[in-house]
C-alpha cells in the first residue's frame, strides 16, 4: 500500500465541493448578498463621480 499525496485534480474537486456547500449555506448566501450590495453601491458612486457637469464645458480652458 502506498500513501499517495492528493493530486491537483483531487484538491480542486475537494475545494469545489467545499465552495458549493458554502455558497448553498445560509451564511454563504448572506455574505454574497452583502458583497453584491456593496458592489452595486460602489458602481453607483463611480458612475456619479464620472458625471461631468455640463456647465463646466462652457468654461474656458487655460493652458
N, C-alpha and C positions, 0 to 999 in steps of 0.2 A: 504494500500500500504506500502510495506517495502522497505527501501533503503538497498539493499544488496551490500556488497563490492564485487568487481570483484573477481572471483575465479582465482586460479592459472592458470587453463587452458585458461580462458579468457585473462589473462595477457600475456600468452605465445602466443596465437593467435594474439593478437594486436601487440606484438613485432615482430613476424614473418612477419606480413603484412608490418610493417614499414621497416624491413630489406630487404624484397623482393623489395619494392618500391625504396629503396636507391640503392640496387645493380643494379637495372634496369635503374637508372638515369645516366645521363652523368657524374656527379661529382663522383658518386659511382664507375662507370667503370674506371674513371681516377685514382682514389685512388687505386683501386685493381690492375690496371696495374702497377702503380708505386711500390706498395708493392711487386708484383711478380718480377719486375725487380731488386729491391733491394735484394730480397731473392736469386735470381739467382747469383747476384754478390757476395753475402756472401758465397754461396755454392762454387763458383769457388775459392774464396780466401781460404776457408777451405781446399779444395782439394789441392791447391798449397802448403799450409802450411803443409799438411800431407805427401807430397812427400819427399822421402828420397834420398839424393844424393848417388848414387851407390858407388862413390869413398870413402865415409865416412865409408863404410862397410869394407874396406881394412885396416883401421887404427886400431892399437892395442887398447884394452880397458884396462885402468889402474884401478885396484880396490883398 
